[in-house]
């Protein structure tokens, strides 16, 4: 399972960049909203989770061609899609239901990111990003769960703050992953060039030996 998740976090860097952009946009919409009713904001959050699910489904399809890492991406996509659809369908539910749904999603997502950070990578930067994001998810999840006594949309704003952190973390990780992939590509290209040069030199040596 660890090897599958290792391949998942090595997904194409654009996946994390798209996720980060979606999370930032919808995080700002919910954090800095002027609305005072959760019923007006829950569909926005549901749309954000559905957008994240679309990105993950695209990631899953791309990874299925490589025969690895697609299962975790598919499960994450189904998780986001399930909560997104539930929020959209239950737009008119009570504030308590909305609060529990957002708290459950945030805690579950945070635990998943902690597992990725502790179990799937030895790179210190990767590990720090995933663990930080996971801790924020767990903390904000419990904050949301205990914010029912506050004004109507405070728990939604807490979720928006988590989405901002998740978005920034995804953008940073996507950029870091892009740099890593370029370094690996450059190293592999250098090795190939070196092998070709060695092969040419060997051929030249053999030809010179035959002439002599």
C-alpha positions in Angstrom: 0.0 0.0 0.0 2.9 2.4 0.8 4.3 1.9 -2.7 0.9 2.8 -4.2 0.7 6.0 -2.2 4.3 6.8 -3.0 3.3 6.8 -6.7 0.2 8.8 -5.9 2.1 11.7 -4.4 4.4 11.5 -7.4 1.4 12.3 -9.6 2.0 14.9 -12.4 2.7 18.3 -10.8 -0.2 19.9 -12.7 -2.6 17.8 -10.6 -1.6 19.5 -7.4 -1.4 22.9 -9.1 -5.0 22.6 -10.3 -6.1 21.4 -6.9 -4.4 24.3 -5.2 -6.0 26.8 -7.6 -9.5 25.4 -7.0 -9.0 25.3 -3.2 -7.7 28.9 -3.1 -10.6 30.3 -5.2 -13.3 28.6 -3.2 -11.5 29.1 0.1 -11.5 32.9 -0.5 -15.2 32.8 -1.5 -16.2 31.2 1.7 -13.7 32.8 4.1 -14.4 36.4 2.9 -18.1 36.0 2.2 -20.6 38.6 3.4 -23.4 36.0 3.5 -24.8 35.2 6.9 -26.6 31.9 6.0 -24.9 28.6 5.6 -27.5 27.5 3.1 -26.1 30.1 0.7 -22.5 28.8 1.1 -22.9 25.1 1.3 -23.6 24.7 -2.5 -20.4 26.7 -3.2 -18.4 24.3 -1.0 -20.1 21.4 -2.7 -19.1 22.7 -6.1 -15.5 23.1 -4.8 -15.3 19.5 -3.7 -16.8 18.3 -7.0 -14.2 20.4 -8.9 -11.5 18.7 -6.8 -13.1 15.3 -7.6 -12.9 16.1 -11.4 -9.2 16.8 -11.1 -8.6 13.5 -9.2 -10.7 11.5 -11.7 -8.5 13.0 -14.5 -5.4 12.0 -12.5 -6.8 8.5 -12.0 -7.4 8.1 -15.7 -3.9 9.3 -16.5 -2.4 7.0 -14.0 -4.4 4.0 -15.0 -2.4 4.1 -18.3 0.8 3.6 -16.3 -0.9 0.7 -14.3 0.0 2.2 -10.9 -1.3 4.8 -8.4 -4.7 4.9 -10.0 -6.6 3.2 -7.1 -5.7 5.8 -4.5 -6.5 8.7 -6.9 -9.9 7.0 -7.7 -10.7 6.6 -4.0 -9.8 10.3 -3.3 -12.0 11.4 -6.2 -14.9 9.3 -5.0 -14.4 10.7 -1.5 -14.5 14.3 -2.7 -17.4 13.7 -5.1 -19.4 11.9 -2.4 -19.1 14.8 0.0 -19.6 17.3 -2.7 -22.9 15.7 -3.9 -24.1 15.3 -0.4 -23.6 19.0 0.4 -25.3 20.1 -2.8 -28.3 17.7 -2.1 -28.5 18.8 1.5 -28.3 22.5 0.9 -31.5 23.1 2.8 -30.6 20.9 5.8 -30.0 22.4 9.2 -26.9 24.2 10.2 -26.0 21.4 12.5 -26.0 18.9 9.6 -23.8 21.2 7.5 -21.4 21.7 10.4 -21.0 17.9 11.0 -20.5 17.2 7.3 -17.8 19.9 6.9 -16.1 18.7 10.2 -16.2 15.1 9.1 -14.7 15.9 5.7 -11.9 18.1 7.1 -10.9 15.6 9.7 -10.9 12.7 7.3 -8.9 14.6 4.7 -6.4 15.7 7.4 -5.9 12.1 8.5 -5.3 11.0 4.9 -2.7 13.7 4.4 -1.0 12.7 7.7 -0.7 9.1 6.5 0.8 10.3 3.2 3.3 12.4 5.0 4.4 9.8 7.6 4.3 6.7 5.4 5.1 7.5 1.8 8.1 9.8 1.5 11.5 10.4 2.9 11.9 13.8 1.2 11.9 16.3 4.1 10.1 19.0 2.0 7.4 16.7 0.8 6.9 15.2 4.3 6.7 18.7 5.9 4.1 19.9 3.4 1.8 16.9 3.8 2.1 16.7 7.6 1.5 20.4 8.0 -1.6 20.2 5.8 -2.8 17.1 7.6 -2.4 18.7 11.0 -4.3 21.8 9.8 -7.1 19.6 8.5 -7.5 17.7 11.8 -7.3 20.9 13.9 -9.7 22.8 11.8 -12.0 19.8 11.7 -12.3 19.8 15.5 -12.6 23.6 15.5 -15.5 23.4 13.1 -17.1 20.6 15.2 -16.9 22.8 18.3 -18.0 26.1 16.7 -21.8 25.5 16.7 -22.3 28.0 19.5 -20.8 30.8 17.3 -22.6 32.8 14.7 -24.2 31.0 11.7 -21.3 31.0 9.2 -18.3 31.0 11.4 -17.8 27.3 10.9 -18.0 27.8 7.1 -15.3 30.5 7.4 -13.1 28.1 9.4 -13.5 25.6 6.5 -12.6 28.4 4.1 -9.4 29.0 6.0 -8.5 25.3 5.8 -9.2 25.4 2.1 -6.7 28.3 1.8 -4.0 26.4 3.6 -4.8 23.3 1.5 -4.6 25.3 -1.7 -1.3 27.0 -0.8 0.2 23.7 0.3 -0.9 22.0 -3.0 0.6 24.9 -5.0 3.9 24.7 -3.1 4.0 20.9 -3.4 3.1 21.0 -7.1 6.0 23.5 -7.8 8.4 21.4 -5.7 7.3 18.2 -7.5 7.8 20.0 -10.9 11.4 20.9 -9.9 12.1 17.3 -8.8 10.7 15.9 -12.0 12.9 18.3 -14.0 16.0 17.3 -12.0 15.2 13.6 -12.5 14.6 14.1 -16.2 17.8 16.1 -16.6 19.7 13.4 -14.7 18.2 10.6 -16.9 18.9 12.6 -20.0 22.5 13.1 -18.9 23.0 9.4 -18.3 21.5 8.6 -21.7 23.9 11.1 -23.4 26.8 9.7 -21.4 25.9 6.1 -22.5 25.7 7.2 -26.2 29.1 8.9 -25.9 30.6 5.8 -24.4 29.1 3.7 -27.1 30.4 6.0 -29.8 33.9 6.0 -28.3 33.8 2.2 -28.0 32.8 1.9 -31.7 35.6 4.3 -32.7 38.1 2.2 -30.8 37.0 -1.0 -32.4 37.2 0.5 -35.9 40.7 1.9 -35.2 41.8 -1.5 -33.9 40.5 -3.2 -37.1 42.4 -0.7 -39.3 45.6 -1.4 -37.4 
